[in-house]
Amino acid sequence: MQIVAIESHQFSEHFDVLRQMYRLRRRVFRDRLGWEVSVGNDMELDIFDTLNPSYLVMLSNRRDVLGCVRLLPTTGPTMLSEMFSSLLEGEPMPRDQQVLESSRFCVDTERLGHSPTGGLSRATFMLFAAMIEYLKSTHSRSIVTVTDVRMERILRRAGWPLERISSPKPVGVTMALAGYLHGDNTAFSTLCRQAEVLPPVLKTLARSERA
């Protein structure tokens, strides 16, 4: 497995990878989790995919998409500010060039298999480590995210604890909360060790290596 960062100026170059990623998101968020998401042409996309996000995408050795996460600058519209502002509990929305928002984190458990350790698979550790490495590469310090209490427990057990902005609140059928994940060197080392990977975690996806 490898993880690559795809920036907005590379979207046309790696469209095949992105198409796989959007299809994975559809399988995870609509088919498996039952979320009310926008689906077209067998792919899940929303308005935030039009705002020049960056994607971290996990690929198999055959270039099949196995996982992903979306990263947006907090200087523009974000899911937290536009859709989940109630989770801020009166606190101002982070607007900082050194803070990114993560969303649409998912792993293809059908291909990778369910983890016997409650979700802490090698793929999960690798994606977490890649997120910290991406923070460092962009000179950012933190990620803000909306998650649920289950993922909060997974992050804590993985050694990358969430700093809460809010207490959990019911959103649909889940208990959701907002919080920060910081670019911590100790957490990065712990995640790399548990993922059994040596830095750098993020690799370069050449044009000739399309999925």
N, C-alpha and C positions, 0 to 999 in steps of 0.2 A: 504494500500500500504506500501511497505517497499523497501529500496534500499540496495543492497549488493555490496561489492567489490570482484571481482574474479581476483586473481593473476594468472600468467602464470603457476605456479606449481599446480594450482587447476583445470586446464582446463579439464583434463580427468575425474575428479571427478564430474564436473558440466557440462558435454557436452550437456545434454538435454536443459539446460538453454541457453547455448551459441548458440545452433542450433536455438532456438526460436529467439534469439537476431539477428542473421544473417538474418533470414527470415524477421524480422521487418525492418531491414535496407534495404533489397531488396524492400519491399513494399513502404517505404518512399522515398528512394533516386532514385530508378529506376522508379517504377510505378507512384508515385505521383509527384515527382519533375522532372523526366525525365533526370536525370544525366546519363552520360556515365560511368557506373561502371561495374565491373566484377561480373558476376552472374553465379553460377553453383549449380545444385541440389536445386534450389529455394532459394539459399542463396547468400548474397552479402558479399564478402571478397576481400581484396586486399593485397598487399605485406606487408603493415604495420601491418597486423594481424599476421604475422609470426615473428615479432620482439619482442616477449614477452611483449605485452602491458598489462595494467591493464584495466579492464572494470568495470564501475559502472552500475548496472542493476537494474531497477525498476520492482518490481514484485507485482502482485495482491495477494489477500489473497488466491487465488487458484493457485498461482505460475505461472501465465501467465505473460510474459514479456510485459511491458507497455512503457518502455523507456530505453535509454542507452546512454553512452558516453564512448569513448576510450581515454586512457591516455598513453602517451609514454614518456620515458626520452628524454631530448634534447641532451644528450651526444652521441646519435646515430642518424641514419637517421630519418628524420621527414618529414611530408607532406610539411611543410613550406620550408624546405631546398631543398627538392628533386623536388617538383612540383610547388611551388608558390614562388620561390626565388625572382621573380620580385617585389613582394609586400614588400620586405625588403627595397627597394629604396636605395640601397647602404649600409645599415646598416648591421653589422655582424649578422649572425644567432646566436641566444642564444644557448650557449653550457654550461650548468650549472647543476650540480647535484640537485640543489634546484629549478629548473624550469622544468615543465612538458609541453607537448603539448597535447591539447585536440582536438579531431576530432570525426566525426560520431555521433554528438549529435542529438538525435531524440526522439520524443514522439509519441505514437500510438493514434492519434487524432480520429481514427475510433472507438476505444473502449472507450476512455475517453471523446469524444465529443469535439467540437471546443469551445475554450474559448470565452466568450462574451467580454473579456477585451483585445482583440487583441493579443492573444497568451500567456498571463500571467496566465496560469492555475496552479492549485496547484501542478500538476506533474512537471511542469517547475520549479517552485520555489524549490521544493524538490530536483530535480537534481542539480540545482545551489548550494544549501546549501550543498549537499553531496560532490560536487567538492571541496568546501572550507574545509570541514571537512577532506577530504582525503589529501589535502595539509598539514593540521596540523598533521595528523597521520603519514605522511612520512617525516616530518620535511622539507617540501618544502615551498617556499614562493610565487610562482607565477605560472600561466599557460599562455603559449603563444598559440594563436589560429588563424586560418584563418576563417573569418566569412563574413557575408554580412551586408549591412547597415540596413536591417530589424532586424536582430538579435542584432545588436549594439543598436538599439532603445529599444528592449525588455530588454536587459541587463541594460540599463540606467534606464528604468522605474521600473525595479525590485530592484534597489538600489545597483547594482554591475556593475559600469560603466567600460567600456573597455578603457584602455590606448593605444591609437593608436601608432603603429609603422609606418604606412603608411596611405596615403590618399586613398580613394576608387578608384579602377581601374576595368574596365570591364573584367570579366572572364566568358566566355560563355554568358549566358543571365542575369547574376547578376552583381552587383557592390560589389566587394570583397575587404577586407582589412585585415591586420594582426594587432594584438595587444596583450596586456597583461591583464590578470585578476589576481588580487592580493588576497592573503589570508587575507582578512580584517575582523577583529572581528565585526565591526559595520555592514558591509554587511552581515555577517553570521547571526547575530541576526535579522536583517531586513528580510532576506529570510526565516528563521525559523518561524518568526511570520506570514508572509504572507502565508506560507505553512501550518500553523496551526500544527506544529510539534515541539516537544521538543528534544533537543540533548540527546543522539547521534542520528544522522540521519542515519548513516550506521549501518546495522545490520549484524549479522553472519548467513550465510546460511550453515546449517549443511548438511552433506552428505545425511541424511534421508529425507531432504526437497527438493529434486530435483523437478523441474517443470515437 
